[in-house]
């Protein structure tokens, strides 16, 4: 299973947003079994990107 086009565009937007707020991206993981993307950023920000391109914080650390 590969990432979707929607996930690709969302990843670019989310990574740019993190960069604009000077947050380091510590881990970027695509789970080929579920087709989801997980991003761990500085200050324990956890971001989940689903196959339809929607994203959400997994914790309350958010920007």
PDB file of N, CA, C, O and CB in Angstrom:
ATOM      1  N   UNK A   1       0.855  -1.173   0.000  1.00  0.00           N
ATOM      2  CA  UNK A   1       0.000   0.000   0.000  1.00  0.00           C
ATOM      3  C   UNK A   1       0.906   1.242   0.000  1.00  0.00           C
ATOM      4  O   UNK A   1       1.894   1.305   0.732  1.00  0.00           O
ATOM      5  CB  UNK A   1      -0.976  -0.006   1.238  1.00  0.00           C
ATOM      6  N   UNK A   2       0.558   2.201  -0.814  1.00  0.00           N
ATOM      7  CA  UNK A   2       1.319   3.440  -0.928  1.00  0.00           C
ATOM      8  C   UNK A   2       0.498   4.613  -0.378  1.00  0.00           C
ATOM      9  O   UNK A   2      -0.726   4.519  -0.285  1.00  0.00           O
ATOM     10  CB  UNK A   2       1.721   3.699  -2.404  1.00  0.00           C
ATOM     11  N   UNK A   3       1.163   5.720  -0.012  1.00  0.00           N
ATOM     12  CA  UNK A   3       0.409   6.911   0.414  1.00  0.00           C
ATOM     13  C   UNK A   3      -0.445   7.430  -0.733  1.00  0.00           C
ATOM     14  O   UNK A   3      -0.096   7.260  -1.901  1.00  0.00           O
ATOM     15  CB  UNK A   3       1.368   8.022   0.912  1.00  0.00           C
ATOM     16  N   UNK A   4      -1.563   8.064  -0.399  1.00  0.00           N
ATOM     17  CA  UNK A   4      -2.436   8.649  -1.417  1.00  0.00           C
ATOM     18  C   UNK A   4      -1.936  10.044  -1.788  1.00  0.00           C
ATOM     19  O   UNK A   4      -1.126  10.641  -1.079  1.00  0.00           O
ATOM     20  CB  UNK A   4      -3.903   8.714  -0.914  1.00  0.00           C
ATOM     21  N   UNK A   5      -2.433  10.539  -2.904  1.00  0.00           N
ATOM     22  CA  UNK A   5      -2.097  11.897  -3.341  1.00  0.00           C
ATOM     23  C   UNK A   5      -2.545  12.905  -2.277  1.00  0.00           C
ATOM     24  O   UNK A   5      -1.829  13.862  -1.979  1.00  0.00           O
ATOM     25  CB  UNK A   5      -2.763  12.218  -4.715  1.00  0.00           C
ATOM     26  N   UNK A   6      -3.735  12.682  -1.708  1.00  0.00           N
ATOM     27  CA  UNK A   6      -4.254  13.582  -0.668  1.00  0.00           C
ATOM     28  C   UNK A   6      -3.328  13.601   0.542  1.00  0.00           C
ATOM     29  O   UNK A   6      -3.089  14.660   1.121  1.00  0.00           O
ATOM     30  CB  UNK A   6      -5.672  13.157  -0.240  1.00  0.00           C
ATOM     31  N   UNK A   7      -2.808  12.444   0.927  1.00  0.00           N
ATOM     32  CA  UNK A   7      -1.874  12.393   2.047  1.00  0.00           C
ATOM     33  C   UNK A   7      -0.596  13.156   1.720  1.00  0.00           C
ATOM     34  O   UNK A   7      -0.035  13.834   2.581  1.00  0.00           O
ATOM     35  CB  UNK A   7      -1.547  10.941   2.406  1.00  0.00           C
ATOM     36  N   UNK A   8      -0.143  13.045   0.492  1.00  0.00           N
ATOM     37  CA  UNK A   8       1.068  13.762   0.084  1.00  0.00           C
ATOM     38  C   UNK A   8       0.912  15.266   0.212  1.00  0.00           C
ATOM     39  O   UNK A   8       1.782  15.943   0.760  1.00  0.00           O
ATOM     40  CB  UNK A   8       1.429  13.411  -1.345  1.00  0.00           C
ATOM     41  N   UNK A   9      -0.204  15.790  -0.294  1.00  0.00           N
ATOM     42  CA  UNK A   9      -0.446  17.230  -0.184  1.00  0.00           C
ATOM     43  C   UNK A   9      -0.598  17.658   1.270  1.00  0.00           C
ATOM     44  O   UNK A   9      -0.102  18.712   1.668  1.00  0.00           O
ATOM     45  CB  UNK A   9      -1.694  17.622  -0.975  1.00  0.00           C
ATOM     46  N   UNK A  10      -1.285  16.836   2.060  1.00  0.00           N
ATOM     47  CA  UNK A  10      -1.465  17.169   3.472  1.00  0.00           C
ATOM     48  C   UNK A  10      -0.131  17.154   4.206  1.00  0.00           C
ATOM     49  O   UNK A  10       0.121  18.018   5.045  1.00  0.00           O
ATOM     50  CB  UNK A  10      -2.443  16.192   4.134  1.00  0.00           C
ATOM     51  N   UNK A  11       0.721  16.187   3.901  1.00  0.00           N
ATOM     52  CA  UNK A  11       2.044  16.128   4.532  1.00  0.00           C
ATOM     53  C   UNK A  11       2.841  17.397   4.261  1.00  0.00           C
ATOM     54  O   UNK A  11       3.488  17.940   5.157  1.00  0.00           O
ATOM     55  CB  UNK A  11       2.821  14.908   4.031  1.00  0.00           C
ATOM     56  N   UNK A  12       2.789  17.856   3.033  1.00  0.00           N
ATOM     57  CA  UNK A  12       3.515  19.083   2.689  1.00  0.00           C
ATOM     58  C   UNK A  12       2.974  20.259   3.494  1.00  0.00           C
ATOM     59  O   UNK A  12       3.751  21.050   4.028  1.00  0.00           O
ATOM     60  CB  UNK A  12       3.408  19.376   1.173  1.00  0.00           C
ATOM     61  N   UNK A  13       1.640  20.387   3.587  1.00  0.00           N
ATOM     62  CA  UNK A  13       1.042  21.493   4.345  1.00  0.00           C
ATOM     63  C   UNK A  13       1.394  21.406   5.827  1.00  0.00           C
ATOM     64  O   UNK A  13       1.752  22.412   6.440  1.00  0.00           O
ATOM     65  CB  UNK A  13      -0.481  21.496   4.172  1.00  0.00           C
ATOM     66  N   UNK A  14       1.294  20.214   6.401  1.00  0.00           N
ATOM     67  CA  UNK A  14       1.577  20.045   7.828  1.00  0.00           C
ATOM     68  C   UNK A  14       3.060  20.306   8.116  1.00  0.00           C
ATOM     69  O   UNK A  14       3.391  20.989   9.085  1.00  0.00           O
ATOM     70  CB  UNK A  14       1.182  18.623   8.294  1.00  0.00           C
ATOM     71  N   UNK A  15       3.940  19.772   7.289  1.00  0.00           N
ATOM     72  CA  UNK A  15       5.378  20.000   7.500  1.00  0.00           C
ATOM     73  C   UNK A  15       5.728  21.478   7.349  1.00  0.00           C
ATOM     74  O   UNK A  15       6.562  21.991   8.095  1.00  0.00           O
ATOM     75  CB  UNK A  15       6.207  19.162   6.509  1.00  0.00           C
ATOM     76  N   UNK A  16       5.108  22.164   6.403  1.00  0.00           N
ATOM     77  CA  UNK A  16       5.338  23.601   6.238  1.00  0.00           C
ATOM     78  C   UNK A  16       4.841  24.366   7.464  1.00  0.00           C
ATOM     79  O   UNK A  16       5.499  25.298   7.927  1.00  0.00           O
ATOM     80  CB  UNK A  16       4.636  24.121   4.962  1.00  0.00           C
ATOM     81  N   UNK A  17       3.676  23.971   7.989  1.00  0.00           N
ATOM     82  CA  UNK A  17       3.131  24.605   9.184  1.00  0.00           C
ATOM     83  C   UNK A  17       4.091  24.419  10.362  1.00  0.00           C
ATOM     84  O   UNK A  17       4.361  25.365  11.102  1.00  0.00           O
ATOM     85  CB  UNK A  17       1.738  24.023   9.521  1.00  0.00           C
ATOM     86  N   UNK A  18       4.599  23.210  10.532  1.00  0.00           N
ATOM     87  CA  UNK A  18       5.552  22.960  11.613  1.00  0.00           C
ATOM     88  C   UNK A  18       6.811  23.794  11.430  1.00  0.00           C
ATOM     89  O   UNK A  18       7.340  24.345  12.395  1.00  0.00           O
ATOM     90  CB  UNK A  18       5.911  21.474  11.679  1.00  0.00           C
ATOM     91  N   UNK A  19       7.286  23.886  10.210  1.00  0.00           N
ATOM     92  CA  UNK A  19       8.474  24.688   9.915  1.00  0.00           C
ATOM     93  C   UNK A  19       8.241  26.171  10.201  1.00  0.00           C
ATOM     94  O   UNK A  19       9.122  26.851  10.728  1.00  0.00           O
ATOM     95  CB  UNK A  19       8.886  24.500   8.457  1.00  0.00           C
ATOM     96  N   UNK A  20       7.066  26.667   9.856  1.00  0.00           N
ATOM     97  CA  UNK A  20       6.757  28.077  10.110  1.00  0.00           C
ATOM     98  C   UNK A  20       6.786  28.408  11.599  1.00  0.00           C
ATOM     99  O   UNK A  20       7.090  29.537  11.985  1.00  0.00           O
ATOM    100  CB  UNK A  20       5.391  28.426   9.532  1.00  0.00           C
ATOM    101  N   UNK A  21       6.465  27.410  12.440  1.00  0.00           N
ATOM    102  CA  UNK A  21       6.484  27.603  13.896  1.00  0.00           C
ATOM    103  C   UNK A  21       7.785  27.103  14.518  1.00  0.00           C
ATOM    104  O   UNK A  21       7.869  26.937  15.735  1.00  0.00           O
ATOM    105  CB  UNK A  21       5.297  26.886  14.538  1.00  0.00           C
ATOM    106  N   UNK A  22       8.807  26.862  13.680  1.00  0.00           N
ATOM    107  CA  UNK A  22      10.137  26.427  14.128  1.00  0.00           C
ATOM    108  C   UNK A  22      10.079  25.162  14.979  1.00  0.00           C
ATOM    109  O   UNK A  22      10.754  25.068  16.003  1.00  0.00           O
ATOM    110  CB  UNK A  22      10.810  27.538  14.919  1.00  0.00           C
ATOM    111  N   UNK A  23       9.271  24.188  14.554  1.00  0.00           N
ATOM    112  CA  UNK A  23       9.175  22.900  15.232  1.00  0.00           C
ATOM    113  C   UNK A  23       9.946  21.860  14.427  1.00  0.00           C
ATOM    114  O   UNK A  23       9.716  21.698  13.229  1.00  0.00           O
ATOM    115  CB  UNK A  23       7.688  22.471  15.415  1.00  0.00           C
ATOM    116  N   UNK A  24      10.846  21.167  15.080  1.00  0.00           N
ATOM    117  CA  UNK A  24      11.595  20.101  14.428  1.00  0.00           C
ATOM    118  C   UNK A  24      10.704  18.882  14.251  1.00  0.00           C
ATOM    119  O   UNK A  24       9.898  18.555  15.122  1.00  0.00           O
ATOM    120  CB  UNK A  24      12.855  19.740  15.239  1.00  0.00           C
ATOM    121  N   UNK A  25      10.858  18.214  13.117  1.00  0.00           N
ATOM    122  CA  UNK A  25      10.162  16.955  12.880  1.00  0.00           C
ATOM    123  C   UNK A  25      11.117  15.845  13.319  1.00  0.00           C
ATOM    124  O   UNK A  25      12.196  15.671  12.752  1.00  0.00           O
ATOM    125  CB  UNK A  25       9.725  16.794  11.357  1.00  0.00           C
ATOM    126  N   UNK A  26      10.698  15.102  14.338  1.00  0.00           N
ATOM    127  CA  UNK A  26      11.557  14.079  14.917  1.00  0.00           C
ATOM    128  C   UNK A  26      11.355  12.707  14.270  1.00  0.00           C
ATOM    129  O   UNK A  26      12.290  11.912  14.180  1.00  0.00           O
ATOM    130  CB  UNK A  26      11.305  13.984  16.404  1.00  0.00           C
ATOM    131  N   UNK A  27      10.138  12.441  13.825  1.00  0.00           N
ATOM    132  CA  UNK A  27       9.830  11.142  13.232  1.00  0.00           C
ATOM    133  C   UNK A  27       8.725  11.303  12.207  1.00  0.00           C
ATOM    134  O   UNK A  27       7.730  11.988  12.444  1.00  0.00           O
ATOM    135  CB  UNK A  27       9.421  10.120  14.314  1.00  0.00           C
ATOM    136  N   UNK A  28       8.915  10.661  11.064  1.00  0.00           N
ATOM    137  CA  UNK A  28       7.897  10.620  10.016  1.00  0.00           C
ATOM    138  C   UNK A  28       7.741   9.153   9.652  1.00  0.00           C
ATOM    139  O   UNK A  28       8.712   8.509   9.255  1.00  0.00           O
ATOM    140  CB  UNK A  28       8.290  11.510   8.752  1.00  0.00           C
ATOM    141  N   UNK A  29       6.529   8.614   9.780  1.00  0.00           N
ATOM    142  CA  UNK A  29       6.325   7.181   9.545  1.00  0.00           C
ATOM    143  C   UNK A  29       5.069   6.924   8.733  1.00  0.00           C
ATOM    144  O   UNK A  29       3.987   7.405   9.071  1.00  0.00           O
ATOM    145  CB  UNK A  29       6.244   6.432  10.869  1.00  0.00           C
ATOM    146  N   UNK A  30       5.222   6.165   7.665  1.00  0.00           N
ATOM    147  CA  UNK A  30       4.075   5.681   6.898  1.00  0.00           C
ATOM    148  C   UNK A  30       3.876   4.221   7.257  1.00  0.00           C
ATOM    149  O   UNK A  30       4.785   3.409   7.089  1.00  0.00           O
ATOM    150  CB  UNK A  30       4.286   5.865   5.348  1.00  0.00           C
ATOM    151  N   UNK A  31       2.690   3.880   7.753  1.00  0.00           N
ATOM    152  CA  UNK A  31       2.364   2.499   8.115  1.00  0.00           C
ATOM    153  C   UNK A  31       1.704   1.843   6.911  1.00  0.00           C
ATOM    154  O   UNK A  31       0.558   2.151   6.582  1.00  0.00           O
ATOM    155  CB  UNK A  31       1.428   2.438   9.379  1.00  0.00           C
ATOM    156  N   UNK A  32       2.420   0.943   6.257  1.00  0.00           N
ATOM    157  CA  UNK A  32       1.899   0.327   5.036  1.00  0.00           C
ATOM    158  C   UNK A  32       0.756  -0.643   5.316  1.00  0.00           C
ATOM    159  O   UNK A  32       0.018  -0.997   4.396  1.00  0.00           O
ATOM    160  CB  UNK A  32       3.011  -0.397   4.308  1.00  0.00           C
ATOM    161  N   UNK A  33       0.594  -1.075   6.545  1.00  0.00           N
ATOM    162  CA  UNK A  33      -0.519  -1.978   6.878  1.00  0.00           C
ATOM    163  C   UNK A  33      -1.837  -1.218   6.986  1.00  0.00           C
ATOM    164  O   UNK A  33      -2.869  -1.697   6.518  1.00  0.00           O
ATOM    165  CB  UNK A  33      -0.234  -2.717   8.196  1.00  0.00           C
ATOM    166  N   UNK A  34      -1.808  -0.035   7.601  1.00  0.00           N
ATOM    167  CA  UNK A  34      -3.041   0.745   7.782  1.00  0.00           C
ATOM    168  C   UNK A  34      -3.172   1.866   6.762  1.00  0.00           C
ATOM    169  O   UNK A  34      -4.264   2.396   6.554  1.00  0.00           O
ATOM    170  CB  UNK A  34      -3.089   1.328   9.183  1.00  0.00           C
ATOM    171  N   UNK A  35      -2.054   2.231   6.122  1.00  0.00           N
ATOM    172  CA  UNK A  35      -2.080   3.313   5.144  1.00  0.00           C
ATOM    173  C   UNK A  35      -2.124   4.687   5.777  1.00  0.00           C
ATOM    174  O   UNK A  35      -2.523   5.652   5.125  1.00  0.00           O
ATOM    175  CB  UNK A  35      -3.254   3.149   4.240  1.00  0.00           C
ATOM    176  N   UNK A  36      -1.723   4.798   7.033  1.00  0.00           N
ATOM    177  CA  UNK A  36      -1.746   6.093   7.729  1.00  0.00           C
ATOM    178  C   UNK A  36      -0.336   6.634   7.910  1.00  0.00           C
ATOM    179  O   UNK A  36       0.650   5.900   7.862  1.00  0.00           O
ATOM    180  CB  UNK A  36      -2.438   5.961   9.097  1.00  0.00           C
ATOM    181  N   UNK A  37      -0.277   7.946   8.118  1.00  0.00           N
ATOM    182  CA  UNK A  37       0.998   8.621   8.342  1.00  0.00           C
ATOM    183  C   UNK A  37       1.000   9.194   9.751  1.00  0.00           C
ATOM    184  O   UNK A  37       0.008   9.758  10.212  1.00  0.00           O
ATOM    185  CB  UNK A  37       1.241   9.740   7.283  1.00  0.00           C
ATOM    186  N   UNK A  38       2.134   9.039  10.425  1.00  0.00           N
ATOM    187  CA  UNK A  38       2.323   9.552  11.778  1.00  0.00           C
ATOM    188  C   UNK A  38       3.525  10.486  11.740  1.00  0.00           C
ATOM    189  O   UNK A  38       4.574  10.135  11.200  1.00  0.00           O
ATOM    190  CB  UNK A  38       2.530   8.386  12.824  1.00  0.00           C
ATOM    191  N   UNK A  39       3.370  11.678  12.314  1.00  0.00           N
ATOM    192  CA  UNK A  39       4.471  12.636  12.424  1.00  0.00           C
ATOM    193  C   UNK A  39       4.626  12.996  13.899  1.00  0.00           C
ATOM    194  O   UNK A  39       3.657  13.375  14.557  1.00  0.00           O
ATOM    195  CB  UNK A  39       4.213  13.921  11.545  1.00  0.00           C
ATOM    196  N   UNK A  40       5.838  12.876  14.409  1.00  0.00           N
ATOM    197  CA  UNK A  40       6.164  13.310  15.764  1.00  0.00           C
ATOM    198  C   UNK A  40       7.052  14.536  15.630  1.00  0.00           C
ATOM    199  O   UNK A  40       8.117  14.479  15.017  1.00  0.00           O
ATOM    200  CB  UNK A  40       6.872  12.168  16.597  1.00  0.00           C
ATOM    201  N   UNK A  41       6.613  15.627  16.200  1.00  0.00           N
ATOM    202  CA  UNK A  41       7.363  16.880  16.115  1.00  0.00           C
ATOM    203  C   UNK A  41       7.806  17.304  17.511  1.00  0.00           C
ATOM    204  O   UNK A  41       7.371  16.760  18.526  1.00  0.00           O
ATOM    205  CB  UNK A  41       6.510  17.995  15.451  1.00  0.00           C
ATOM    206  N   UNK A  42       8.684  18.292  17.513  1.00  0.00           N
ATOM    207  CA  UNK A  42       9.207  18.867  18.754  1.00  0.00           C
ATOM    208  C   UNK A  42       8.083  19.178  19.735  1.00  0.00           C
ATOM    209  O   UNK A  42       6.972  19.521  19.329  1.00  0.00           O
ATOM    210  CB  UNK A  42      10.008  20.136  18.457  1.00  0.00           C
ATOM    211  N   UNK A  43       8.372  19.060  20.999  1.00  0.00           N
ATOM    212  CA  UNK A  43       7.423  19.313  22.089  1.00  0.00           C
ATOM    213  C   UNK A  43       6.298  18.283  22.103  1.00  0.00           C
ATOM    214  O   UNK A  43       5.172  18.584  22.501  1.00  0.00           O
ATOM    215  CB  UNK A  43       6.837  20.719  21.965  1.00  0.00           C
ATOM    216  N   UNK A  44       6.615  17.067  21.665  1.00  0.00           N
ATOM    217  CA  UNK A  44       5.676  15.938  21.689  1.00  0.00           C
ATOM    218  C   UNK A  44       4.382  16.175  20.919  1.00  0.00           C
ATOM    219  O   UNK A  44       3.328  15.675  21.314  1.00  0.00           O
ATOM    220  CB  UNK A  44       5.339  15.607  23.099  1.00  0.00           C
ATOM    221  N   UNK A  45       4.448  16.920  19.841  1.00  0.00           N
ATOM    222  CA  UNK A  45       3.283  17.069  18.965  1.00  0.00           C
ATOM    223  C   UNK A  45       3.165  15.815  18.122  1.00  0.00           C
ATOM    224  O   UNK A  45       4.084  15.473  17.379  1.00  0.00           O
ATOM    225  CB  UNK A  45       3.398  18.344  18.062  1.00  0.00           C
ATOM    226  N   UNK A  46       2.049  15.133  18.233  1.00  0.00           N
ATOM    227  CA  UNK A  46       1.788  13.934  17.453  1.00  0.00           C
ATOM    228  C   UNK A  46       0.677  14.229  16.447  1.00  0.00           C
ATOM    229  O   UNK A  46      -0.404  14.686  16.817  1.00  0.00           O
ATOM    230  CB  UNK A  46       1.404  12.742  18.375  1.00  0.00           C
ATOM    231  N   UNK A  47       0.957  13.962  15.177  1.00  0.00           N
ATOM    232  CA  UNK A  47       0.004  14.263  14.112  1.00  0.00           C
ATOM    233  C   UNK A  47      -0.267  12.988  13.330  1.00  0.00           C
ATOM    234  O   UNK A  47       0.653  12.247  12.983  1.00  0.00           O
ATOM    235  CB  UNK A  47       0.537  15.390  13.174  1.00  0.00           C
ATOM    236  N   UNK A  48      -1.538  12.746  13.060  1.00  0.00           N
ATOM    237  CA  UNK A  48      -2.005  11.567  12.343  1.00  0.00           C
ATOM    238  C   UNK A  48      -2.657  12.047  11.049  1.00  0.00           C
ATOM    239  O   UNK A  48      -3.502  12.943  11.067  1.00  0.00           O
ATOM    240  CB  UNK A  48      -3.007  10.716  13.214  1.00  0.00           C
ATOM    241  N   UNK A  49      -2.260  11.445   9.925  1.00  0.00           N
ATOM    242  CA  UNK A  49      -2.846  11.784   8.624  1.00  0.00           C
ATOM    243  C   UNK A  49      -3.482  10.518   8.041  1.00  0.00           C
ATOM    244  O   UNK A  49      -2.804   9.524   7.783  1.00  0.00           O
ATOM    245  CB  UNK A  49      -1.760  12.378   7.642  1.00  0.00           C
ATOM    246  N   UNK A  50      -4.782  10.582   7.843  1.00  0.00           N
ATOM    247  CA  UNK A  50      -5.510   9.423   7.324  1.00  0.00           C
ATOM    248  C   UNK A  50      -5.411   9.366   5.797  1.00  0.00           C
ATOM    249  O   UNK A  50      -4.916  10.300   5.167  1.00  0.00           O
ATOM    250  CB  UNK A  50      -6.990   9.472   7.764  1.00  0.00           C
ATOM    251  N   UNK A  51      -5.877   8.287   5.221  1.00  0.00           N
ATOM    252  CA  UNK A  51      -5.776   8.081   3.777  1.00  0.00           C
ATOM    253  C   UNK A  51      -6.546   9.114   2.969  1.00  0.00           C
ATOM    254  O   UNK A  51      -6.202   9.375   1.816  1.00  0.00           O
ATOM    255  CB  UNK A  51      -6.267   6.711   3.427  1.00  0.00           C
ATOM    256  N   UNK A  52      -7.584   9.706   3.555  1.00  0.00           N
ATOM    257  CA  UNK A  52      -8.355  10.710   2.816  1.00  0.00           C
ATOM    258  C   UNK A  52      -7.722  12.101   2.893  1.00  0.00           C
ATOM    259  O   UNK A  52      -8.269  13.062   2.352  1.00  0.00           O
ATOM    260  CB  UNK A  52      -9.779  10.765   3.351  1.00  0.00           C
ATOM    261  N   UNK A  53      -6.572  12.211   3.563  1.00  0.00           N
ATOM    262  CA  UNK A  53      -5.856  13.479   3.644  1.00  0.00           C
ATOM    263  C   UNK A  53      -6.236  14.330   4.843  1.00  0.00           C
ATOM    264  O   UNK A  53      -5.658  15.400   5.035  1.00  0.00           O
ATOM    265  CB  UNK A  53      -6.090  14.258   2.405  1.00  0.00           C
ATOM    266  N   UNK A  54      -7.186  13.891   5.654  1.00  0.00           N
ATOM    267  CA  UNK A  54      -7.519  14.637   6.870  1.00  0.00           C
ATOM    268  C   UNK A  54      -6.457  14.380   7.930  1.00  0.00           C
ATOM    269  O   UNK A  54      -5.910  13.282   8.031  1.00  0.00           O
ATOM    270  CB  UNK A  54      -8.926  14.240   7.400  1.00  0.00           C
ATOM    271  N   UNK A  55      -6.179  15.398   8.706  1.00  0.00           N
ATOM    272  CA  UNK A  55      -5.175  15.248   9.755  1.00  0.00           C
ATOM    273  C   UNK A  55      -5.732  15.750  11.080  1.00  0.00           C
ATOM    274  O   UNK A  55      -6.689  16.523  11.129  1.00  0.00           O
ATOM    275  CB  UNK A  55      -3.880  16.008   9.390  1.00  0.00           C
ATOM    276  N   UNK A  56      -5.098  15.282  12.154  1.00  0.00           N
ATOM    277  CA  UNK A  56      -5.487  15.709  13.496  1.00  0.00           C
ATOM    278  C   UNK A  56      -4.321  15.490  14.447  1.00  0.00           C
ATOM    279  O   UNK A  56      -3.433  14.674  14.200  1.00  0.00           O
ATOM    280  CB  UNK A  56      -6.747  14.942  13.984  1.00  0.00           C
ATOM    281  N   UNK A  57      -4.350  16.244  15.544  1.00  0.00           N
ATOM    282  CA  UNK A  57      -3.387  16.029  16.608  1.00  0.00           C
ATOM    283  C   UNK A  57      -3.837  14.818  17.425  1.00  0.00           C
ATOM    284  O   UNK A  57      -5.030  14.648  17.676  1.00  0.00           O
ATOM    285  CB  UNK A  57      -3.246  17.300  17.508  1.00  0.00           C
ATOM    286  N   UNK A  58      -2.901  13.987  17.833  1.00  0.00           N
ATOM    287  CA  UNK A  58      -3.223  12.838  18.662  1.00  0.00           C
ATOM    288  C   UNK A  58      -3.145  13.181  20.147  1.00  0.00           C
ATOM    289  O   UNK A  58      -3.541  12.386  20.999  1.00  0.00           O
ATOM    290  CB  UNK A  58      -2.288  11.682  18.343  1.00  0.00           C
ATOM    291  N   UNK A  59      -2.638  14.355  20.443  1.00  0.00           N
ATOM    292  CA  UNK A  59      -2.542  14.789  21.828  1.00  0.00           C
ATOM    293  C   UNK A  59      -2.967  16.242  21.925  1.00  0.00           C
ATOM    294  O   UNK A  59      -3.375  16.836  20.928  1.00  0.00           O
ATOM    295  CB  UNK A  59      -1.111  14.598  22.373  1.00  0.00           C
ATOM    296  N   UNK A  60      -2.879  16.798  23.070  1.00  0.00           N
ATOM    297  CA  UNK A  60      -3.326  18.180  23.289  1.00  0.00           C
ATOM    298  C   UNK A  60      -2.206  19.195  23.101  1.00  0.00           C
ATOM    299  O   UNK A  60      -2.407  20.382  23.358  1.00  0.00           O
ATOM    300  CB  UNK A  60      -3.905  18.322  24.682  1.00  0.00           C
ATOM    301  N   UNK A  61      -1.022  18.752  22.655  1.00  0.00           N
ATOM    302  CA  UNK A  61       0.122  19.662  22.547  1.00  0.00           C
ATOM    303  C   UNK A  61      -0.066  20.699  21.446  1.00  0.00           C
ATOM    304  O   UNK A  61       0.498  21.790  21.539  1.00  0.00           O
ATOM    305  CB  UNK A  61       1.393  18.872  22.290  1.00  0.00           C
ATOM    306  N   UNK A  62      -0.830  20.397  20.420  1.00  0.00           N
ATOM    307  CA  UNK A  62      -1.086  21.240  19.244  1.00  0.00           C
ATOM    308  C   UNK A  62      -0.352  22.572  19.174  1.00  0.00           C
ATOM    309  O   UNK A  62       0.257  23.002  20.153  1.00  0.00           O
ATOM    310  CB  UNK A  62      -2.506  21.513  19.175  1.00  0.00           C
ATOM    311  N   UNK A  63      -0.406  23.202  18.058  1.00  0.00           N
ATOM    312  CA  UNK A  63       0.237  24.502  17.895  1.00  0.00           C
ATOM    313  C   UNK A  63      -0.585  25.483  18.650  1.00  0.00           C
ATOM    314  O   UNK A  63      -0.260  26.670  18.677  1.00  0.00           O
ATOM    315  CB  UNK A  63       0.381  24.914  16.403  1.00  0.00           C
TER     316      UNK A  63
END
